[in-house]
Amino acid sequence: STKMQLWNTGFTAMLSKVLFVSSLGAAAAFAPGAMLPATARRTPATSTKMQLWDDGKSQGKGVTAIPFAGRPDTPAFDGTWVGDTGFDPLCISGNLDMKFLREAELKHCRVAMLATAGAIAQDLFSFPGAKDVLGDAKMTALHDVAVSKGAMGQLLLWIGFFELFSTAAVIQMCTDDTITRKPGDFGFDPLSLGKGDKLARMELAEIKNGRLAMIAIGGIVHHYLITGKGPMELITG
């Protein structure tokens, strides 16, 4: 049993290092254009000025995420989409509506950002009354407790209710060319963060932070499955 414990300890340490190195590589994918080859940082079309980062030079038509593969040869990669880094190795954008794909990406981005913030918050504090109902459970264990207590059923009901409206908006956007709605736009901006000339920067910030959050929550969940610790617990030991 002692040998097994030592093996498990060594394996966990090695896996943590692998995940850490992998996260560094993933983060590099969202780094500024200075990390891209000079030949891939040509000034893109005027429409990509919305990208803002490095005056648009590291976004749009002039960027190739995988240098040896080139940019995807699909109509979707015309340099006008926010966050365009020329990455679509499977050419999914050539088989599905790009508006639908961007809607799905933004939805996953937003859920991942909420999930990451929630995973961190669980280690820092608890809301009044939550501990009485859910105990000290967190992450995947919290899901199981919430299911047993009936709380997850309420979440499913209300989230499903809101999804009905979002699904109707997406269907209209993808099937009616007269609809000018942008993917992910539900007119929700109570703090006016995206008003006027702020919108382009906020759109780019959302897509970049959302992509990073999708990677982050995947790492947080896998770390919990391996160690049983939340993200802050793992950092502080």
C-alpha positions in Angstrom: 0.0 0.0 0.0 2.9 2.3 0.7 4.3 1.8 -2.8 0.8 2.5 -4.2 0.5 5.7 -2.2 4.0 6.8 -3.5 3.0 6.0 -7.1 -0.3 7.9 -6.8 1.6 10.9 -5.3 4.1 10.8 -8.1 1.5 10.4 -10.8 -0.6 13.3 -9.4 2.5 15.6 -9.3 3.5 14.6 -12.9 -0.1 15.1 -14.2 -0.3 18.5 -12.5 3.0 19.6 -14.3 1.6 18.3 -17.6 -1.6 20.3 -17.1 0.3 23.4 -16.1 2.5 23.2 -19.2 -0.5 22.6 -21.4 -2.3 25.6 -19.9 0.7 27.8 -20.8 0.6 26.5 -24.4 -3.2 27.2 -24.5 -2.7 30.7 -23.1 -0.2 31.4 -25.8 -2.9 31.0 -28.4 -4.6 34.1 -27.0 -1.4 36.1 -26.7 -0.8 39.4 -28.6 0.4 39.4 -32.1 4.0 39.9 -31.1 4.1 36.1 -30.6 3.0 35.5 -34.2 5.4 35.2 -37.2 6.0 38.6 -38.8 4.6 37.3 -42.1 1.3 36.5 -40.4 0.8 40.0 -39.1 -0.1 41.9 -42.3 -2.6 44.7 -42.0 -6.0 43.2 -42.6 -9.0 44.7 -44.3 -10.6 47.9 -43.0 -13.5 46.0 -41.5 -11.1 44.3 -39.0 -10.3 47.5 -37.2 -12.9 46.4 -34.7 -10.3 44.0 -33.4 -8.4 46.8 -31.9 -5.5 44.7 -30.6 -2.3 46.0 -32.1 -4.4 48.2 -34.5 -6.0 45.1 -35.9 -2.7 43.7 -37.2 -2.9 40.5 -35.1 -6.5 39.7 -36.1 -8.4 39.0 -39.3 -7.2 38.1 -42.8 -3.5 38.6 -42.0 -3.4 36.0 -39.2 -2.8 32.3 -39.5 -3.0 30.3 -36.2 -1.3 27.3 -37.7 1.4 28.6 -40.0 2.0 25.4 -42.0 -1.7 24.8 -42.5 -2.7 28.3 -43.7 -6.0 30.0 -43.1 -9.2 27.9 -43.5 -10.6 28.3 -47.0 -14.2 29.0 -46.1 -16.4 32.1 -46.6 -16.6 32.5 -42.8 -12.9 33.6 -42.6 -13.3 36.9 -44.5 -11.6 38.9 -41.7 -14.8 40.5 -40.4 -15.5 38.3 -37.3 -14.3 39.5 -33.9 -11.5 37.3 -32.6 -10.6 35.8 -36.0 -7.2 34.2 -35.6 -7.5 31.9 -38.6 -8.1 28.7 -36.5 -10.5 26.1 -37.8 -8.3 23.0 -38.6 -11.4 20.8 -39.2 -13.1 23.5 -41.4 -16.3 23.2 -39.3 -17.2 26.7 -40.5 -17.5 25.3 -44.1 -20.2 22.9 -43.1 -22.3 25.0 -40.6 -23.8 28.5 -40.5 -21.1 30.8 -39.1 -23.8 32.8 -37.3 -24.9 29.6 -35.5 -21.3 28.7 -34.6 -20.6 32.1 -33.2 -23.8 32.1 -31.2 -22.7 28.7 -29.8 -19.2 29.9 -29.0 -20.4 33.0 -27.2 -22.9 31.0 -25.2 -20.2 28.5 -24.1 -17.9 31.4 -23.4 -20.4 33.1 -21.1 -21.3 29.9 -19.3 -17.6 29.1 -18.8 -16.8 32.5 -17.4 -19.6 32.1 -14.9 -18.5 28.6 -14.0 -14.9 29.6 -13.5 -15.9 32.6 -11.3 -18.3 30.3 -9.3 -15.6 27.6 -8.9 -13.2 30.2 -7.4 -15.9 31.7 -5.3 -16.7 28.3 -3.7 -13.3 28.3 -2.1 -13.5 31.8 -0.8 -16.9 32.2 0.7 -20.4 30.7 0.9 -23.7 32.4 0.5 -26.0 32.6 3.6 -28.1 29.5 3.9 -26.3 27.6 1.2 -24.2 25.6 3.6 -27.3 24.5 5.5 -28.7 23.0 2.4 -25.7 21.9 0.4 -23.1 21.4 3.1 -19.4 21.7 2.1 -19.8 20.1 -1.3 -18.3 21.8 -4.3 -17.7 21.3 -8.0 -19.0 17.9 -9.2 -19.9 16.8 -5.7 -22.1 19.9 -5.3 -24.0 18.9 -8.5 -24.8 15.5 -7.0 -26.0 17.1 -3.7 -28.1 19.7 -5.6 -29.7 16.9 -7.6 -30.6 15.0 -4.4 -32.0 18.1 -2.8 -34.1 19.1 -5.8 -32.2 22.4 -6.4 -30.9 21.2 -9.7 -34.4 20.6 -11.0 -35.3 24.2 -10.3 -32.2 25.4 -12.2 -33.1 23.1 -15.1 -36.6 24.5 -15.2 -35.7 28.2 -15.2 -32.7 27.8 -17.5 -34.9 25.8 -19.9 -37.4 28.7 -19.8 -34.9 31.2 -20.9 -33.5 28.9 -23.5 -36.8 28.9 -25.3 -36.5 32.6 -26.0 -32.8 32.4 -27.0 -33.5 29.4 -29.3 -36.3 31.4 -31.1 -33.9 34.3 -31.6 -31.2 32.1 -33.0 -33.6 30.3 -35.4 -34.8 33.7 -36.7 -31.3 35.0 -37.1 -30.1 31.9 -39.1 -33.2 31.6 -41.3 -34.2 35.2 -42.0 -31.7 37.3 -43.9 -33.6 40.5 -43.0 -32.8 40.0 -39.3 -29.9 42.3 -38.4 -29.3 40.7 -35.0 -25.7 39.9 -34.3 -24.9 36.4 -32.8 -25.0 36.5 -29.0 -26.8 39.9 -28.9 -29.7 39.9 -26.4 -29.7 43.7 -25.8 -28.4 43.1 -22.3 -26.0 45.8 -21.2 -27.4 47.4 -18.0 -24.1 49.2 -17.2 -23.7 50.5 -20.8 -20.3 49.0 -21.1 -20.6 48.5 -24.8 -22.1 51.8 -25.8 -20.6 53.8 -28.7 -17.0 53.2 -29.6 -16.6 50.9 -26.6 -18.5 48.0 -28.2 -15.7 46.7 -30.5 -13.3 46.4 -27.6 -15.8 44.8 -25.3 -16.7 42.2 -28.0 -13.1 41.3 -28.4 -12.5 41.1 -24.7 -15.6 38.9 -24.3 -14.5 36.4 -26.9 -10.9 36.2 -25.7 -11.8 35.9 -22.0 -14.5 33.4 -22.9 -12.1 31.1 -24.8 -9.6 31.2 -21.9 -12.4 30.5 -19.4 -13.5 27.4 -21.4 -9.9 26.1 -21.0 -9.8 27.1 -17.4 -13.0 25.5 -16.2 -11.9 22.2 -18.0 -8.7 22.3 -16.0 -10.4 23.2 -12.8 -12.9 20.3 -13.0 -10.1 17.8 -13.9 -8.0 19.0 -11.1 -10.9 18.5 -8.7 -11.5 15.0 -10.0 -7.8 14.1 -9.4 -7.2 15.9 -6.1 -10.6 16.6 -4.6 -9.6 20.3 -4.2 -11.1 23.5 -5.6 -8.9 25.9 -7.6 -7.9 28.1 -4.7 -7.4 25.1 -2.4 -5.0 23.7 -5.0 -3.0 26.9 -5.2 -2.8 27.5 -1.5 -2.2 23.8 -0.6 
